[in-house]
Amino acid sequence: MEMRQYLEGKGYSIPIQDEVLAWLSDLGYVDDLSFALQLVEDRCRTNPVGELRLVQELRQKGIPEPFIEDAVAHFHDLVDEAALAQELAIKRARHYRGEDRIAAIRKLTGYLRRRGFSMENIRPAVAQAIDDEQEL
């Protein structure tokens, strides 16, 4: 999708776009599946997010749904999403030290929600992180 948008922006007609994309695909330069898998690996390594955010980013980049499903399966092979949410919650809870418990829970829940985690993973992660932080 990004390459097509680039070519369209340069004023190339659709048949030319198709020809260029086919040529790039044949050379292995344009491969949605490997791009999606690489994006998942990069996100897990550098700036971890949950499945919901990952799917949103892949859709924004125009990755077809079957490749998104493969990328999500790869994501689940790489990380335990509940453990990842727990790890991020513990790190972030330090920012809310000394705040009201309810406010800290609300802020931490919002943080993890924006990072793309499901409420199923957020609730236990937040509870544990807030409890651990308040024990200190």
C-alpha positions, 0 to 999 in steps of 0.5 A: 500500500505504501509503495502504491501511494508513493507511485501514485503521488509521483503521478504514475498510472495504475497499470505502471504501478501494478507493473512496478509492484509486480517487478519489486515483488518478484525481486523480493523487495516488496513482501507484505508477510515478511514486512509484517513479521519483521514489524512484529519482531521489531516492536517486541524488541524495541517498543513493546505493544499488545496485540490490539495495537499491533493489529491496528498498526499493520492495518494502517500500513495496508497489510492484508488480513491473512498476513496480519493473522500470521503476524499475530500468531508470530507475536504470540510465539515470541511473547506472553502478552500477559507477562509483557503487560505485567512487565510494562505495568511494573515499570510504569507504576513507579511514575505514580508512586505517592498518588492516590490508589484509584488515580494510579490504577486509572492512569496505569490502565489507560497507559496499557490500554493505549499500548494495545493490551486487552482488559483481560491482561490489564486488570491483573497486571495493574492490580499486581503492579499497584500492590507491589508499588504501594508495599514499597 
